[in-house]
């Protein structure tokens, strides 16, 4: 029977209960664990339940060095028992804790590895001085990612980490005396172990199996879109040519006189226009590079715009101008471009699949062969990562997403007699001859019986967790051989 550690609002130990009437700890991967327990009614237990805010459950037997912590969400009492439910405290804290900004190395925005990310996040959590970064993958096992959002919760940041890297998190607490002295965030590429040491007699060890295959929402190729970038286009080059611009109206000489010019801008000798004289004009020629203008007042006779005032001819058409009668220059045009990976090339065996340059989607060919359209073409979906600005990383993230969508979602729910001690994420092998299902079964949920661990039930939510490439390479045959050996 598992000991239960009851704590007050400061997470200090109030008391230990060593007897339960019933107790189940629901352990999941990257989801909040849940607790559902019943203890005998007594005056001591009654007072303990009313004063307590948290319950700690040791992860291994009754060793409090490693425990999961639960916030008590509800409890009720009768004269015979006290029932209470709990929700994993870390998930509650993460949702309510905000981070102003995630910084890259050297106090700049940029790429981070998961341990560098957690080094910043733990200082935003309650009891920050007792949090440590525990186990994390080596840097050479994955690529760093950017976390540029501001004013976000710790929960949303870690959700992005799960999405980008596919890592699995575990949050454990350690007691010393009556106090939690250490809180650790452990990160794994994959929780659990390969349990080839477990041997099953399906007819005796399994009390029931339910196999489910969901074929909806399958895509064997994905188009990936990233962030929308605003690009300032440079101004078009200004021509040095003289251009004729229609401009009917009149010009009035505003100087003592105005010199007349030929179209080639050669001044006429002795020919001038007198002050305040008005002349009709139908156009002017302009040099865009210098904004010089010369109005035509007669055949091959032009006057400089600085020597005259121009008045446009009035017609019946409505003229709309700015309220201040001014002209606004917008400079270069602004265009938008959505990041994609069309120009990125992948070539196997260095890359997981071939993706030619110029192709706007990434495909898993073996999945297309099994689940594509009847004519052999892929089922193409679209996925968007609004925060991704690099095409190469967009391709990697899209491919990781594709692996979760390119085959049916298969699940085997299995109840065992005397399954023994298994951990979350452990992989076991069996063959259920009644369903004719060969299984490499990864345990994604454990309903841990706190009274008798051997009566726990498990759910394999990532059954058949092989990528199509792995099936092609013959791993499936290897697994079937192992299954026959261990079943």
C-alpha positions, -999 to 999 in steps of 0.1 A, spaced: 0 0 0 13 34 -10 18 61 16 0 95 11 17 127 23 -7 155 31 6 191 30 -8 225 39 -10 257 18 28 263 21 34 227 10 47 218 44 40 183 56 10 179 80 7 141 82 11 108 65 -18 83 59 -7 47 55 -41 31 48 -66 37 20 -99 22 11 -93 28 -25 -68 48 -45 -59 54 -82 -32 76 -96 -38 82 -133 -3 88 -148 -1 102 -184 25 115 -209 26 153 -212 -8 156 -195 -17 164 -160 -17 134 -137 -49 128 -116 -55 113 -82 -87 97 -69 -85 83 -33 -106 72 -4 -93 70 32 -111 57 63 -130 83 83 -114 92 117 -111 124 137 -74 127 127 -81 120 90 -110 144 91 -89 173 105 -61 164 81 -84 165 50 -98 199 60 -64 215 66 -46 200 36 -42 217 2 -19 192 -14 -12 154 -15 22 139 -25 24 104 -38 58 86 -40 66 75 -75 85 44 -63 70 23 -35 71 45 -4 103 64 -10 95 101 -8 127 111 -25 107 112 -57 70 121 -55 42 136 -77 24 165 -61 -14 170 -64 -36 200 -56 -68 188 -38 -96 199 -61 -126 183 -42 -132 162 -11 -163 148 7 -168 130 39 -192 104 54 -190 87 87 -172 58 70 -148 74 45 -132 105 31 -130 108 -7 -108 133 -25 -96 141 -60 -64 158 -70 -49 175 -101 -12 176 -107 0 209 -91 27 217 -117 1 220 -145 -20 243 -123 11 264 -116 22 266 -152 -11 278 -164 -12 307 -139 25 317 -142 35 343 -168 68 350 -184 76 385 -198 102 374 -224 123 345 -233 159 355 -240 184 338 -262 221 335 -253 239 367 -242 206 384 -235 195 384 -271 166 367 -288 177 336 -306 179 298 -305 177 278 -272 182 242 -261 156 228 -237 179 231 -206 186 267 -215 149 274 -218 141 258 -185 168 277 -168 147 308 -175 113 293 -168 120 280 -133 126 315 -120 90 324 -129 75 295 -110 64 295 -74 92 284 -50 117 293 -77 147 288 -54 140 250 -50 134 243 -87 162 226 -107 166 215 -143 169 177 -140 176 152 -168 176 167 -203 187 153 -237 222 160 -250 225 190 -273 238 169 -302 206 149 -302 183 177 -314 182 212 -329 177 244 -308 145 264 -313 135 300 -310 110 312 -284 103 349 -293 68 354 -278 63 378 -250 39 378 -220 31 341 -222 24 315 -196 49 288 -187 23 263 -199 22 278 -234 60 279 -237 63 242 -227 35 233 -251 55 248 -279 86 229 -267 66 196 -269 53 206 -304 87 215 -317 109 188 -301 84 161 -292 100 158 -258 82 143 -228 82 160 -194 80 147 -158 78 169 -127 90 153 -94 94 166 -58 118 155 -31 112 158 7 136 163 35 120 162 69 86 179 67 95 202 37 99 199 0 135 208 -6 139 201 -43 116 204 -73 129 190 -106 118 192 -142 130 161 -161 129 160 -199 132 129 -221 132 122 -258 110 93 -247 99 82 -213 102 46 -203 122 16 -212 122 -13 -236 108 -41 -215 118 -72 -232 122 -87 -198 84 -90 -194 69 -123 -206 32 -127 -211 9 -156 -214 -20 -138 -231 -46 -164 -220 -36 -160 -184 -22 -125 -180 -47 -105 -201 -82 -101 -188 -94 -81 -218 -83 -62 -248 -100 -36 -270 -85 -26 -303 -95 7 -319 -83 20 -353 -93 55 -364 -87 61 -401 -102 96 -402 -80 127 -408 -51 108 -425 -28 129 -446 3 114 -463 18 147 -473 17 182 -458 22 217 -471 38 239 -444 34 276 -440 53 297 -415 52 333 -404 40 362 -426 69 385 -433 65 421 -443 90 432 -470 98 468 -479 103 470 -516 129 495 -527 118 525 -548 118 519 -585 148 535 -602 141 570 -612 143 577 -649 166 606 -661 144 611 -692 121 640 -698 85 629 -698 54 647 -712 26 651 -687 -8 663 -698 -18 693 -676 -44 716 -691 -47 750 -674 -31 784 -673 2 798 -661 8 833 -647 42 849 -647 52 856 -611 86 873 -618 96 905 -636 98 883 -667 100 846 -677 125 833 -702 111 812 -731 129 779 -740 128 755 -769 119 719 -763 156 712 -761 157 739 -733 177 763 -753 167 799 -743 152 821 -770 172 853 -775 152 884 -767 119 865 -762 104 868 -728 70 868 -711 60 899 -691 51 899 -653 15 889 -645 8 878 -681 -13 847 -683 -8 819 -709 -28 787 -717 -9 754 -713 -19 719 -722 11 699 -708 45 701 -692 76 681 -696 92 668 -664 125 652 -654 117 628 -626 152 626 -612 153 664 -605 116 673 -605 123 700 -630 92 711 -650 87 733 -681 51 743 -692 43 745 -729 27 779 -737 30 777 -775 45 755 -802 80 747 -792 79 774 -765 83 764 -728 86 783 -695 102 772 -663 78 762 -636 96 784 -610 88 815 -630 51 809 -631 20 800 -610 -1 772 -625 -39 770 -622 -55 738 -634 -84 740 -658 -119 733 -642 -141 706 -656 -172 687 -645 -152 658 -630 -150 656 -592 -115 661 -578 -107 644 -545 -77 656 -525 -63 652 -490 -79 674 -464 -47 694 -461 -44 696 -499 -10 679 -496 5 650 -515 17 620 -495 46 599 -506 46 564 -494 81 556 -505 87 519 -514 58 495 -516 53 470 -488 45 434 -497 39 403 -476 55 369 -480 45 338 -462 74 315 -453 74 281 -470 99 254 -477 95 251 -515 132 259 -521 145 236 -494 158 202 -506 160 170 -487 179 139 -500 179 106 -483 198 89 -466 209 122 -449 173 133 -446 144 111 -436 126 114 -470 133 129 -503 119 164 -509 129 180 -542 136 217 -545 105 234 -559 81 209 -543 58 227 -519 49 197 -498 67 169 -479 55 134 -484 59 100 -467 58 77 -499 51 45 -480 21 61 -463 8 73 -497 11 37 -510 -11 25 -482 -34 54 -474 -32 78 -504 -57 81 -531 -66 52 -554 -46 67 -582 -14 67 -561 -14 104 -554 -8 117 -518 -35 130 -495 -22 166 -490 -31 187 -459 -19 221 -448 -3 230 -415 7 264 -403 34 275 -378 28 312 -374 60 317 -354 84 300 -378 106 323 -400 132 298 -413 123 275 -442 146 247 -431 131 245 -396 96 248 -411 102 217 -432 115 197 -401 85 208 -380 60 200 -408 76 165 -413 73 158 -375 37 168 -377 32 146 -407 44 115 -389 15 119 -365 -10 121 -393 1 98 -420 -12 65 -406 -44 55 -387 -46 62 -350 -44 28 -334 -50 20 -298 -51 -11 -277 -66 -9 -243 -54 -39 -222 -62 -50 -187 -36 -73 -171 -35 -97 -143 -2 -93 -124 14 -71 -150 42 -64 -126 60 -31 -122 59 -10 -153 66 27 -158 49 53 -180 63 51 -215 76 16 -212 74 -5 -243 61 -41 -240 55 -68 -266 26 -92 -270 4 -110 -294 -33 -112 -287 -44 -143 -307 -81 -136 -301 -78 -103 -320 -50 -115 -342 -31 -83 -333 7 -81 -330 16 -53 -307 46 -32 -298 27 -16 -270 39 17 -255 23 24 -222 8 60 -224 -14 58 -194 -12 39 -161 -41 37 -137 -19 29 -107 -36 10 -80 -23 25 -47 -34 -5 -27 -19 -31 -49 3 -20 -77 -1 -54 -94 -38 -46 -99 -30 -15 -120 -44 -12 -155 -26 3 -185 -36 19 -217 -14 17 -248 -22 49 -267 8 48 -290 4 12 -302 22 4 -335 43 35 -330 65 28 -360 70 53 -387 63 41 -423 101 43 -429 107 19 -400 82 -6 -414 99 -4 -448 133 -12 -433 121 -44 -418 117 -34 -382 81 -46 -382 93 -81 -390 118 -79 -361 91 -69 -337 69 -97 -348 97 -121 -341 102 -106 -307 65 -108 -300 64 -145 -308 94 -149 -285 79 -131 -256 43 -141 -259 
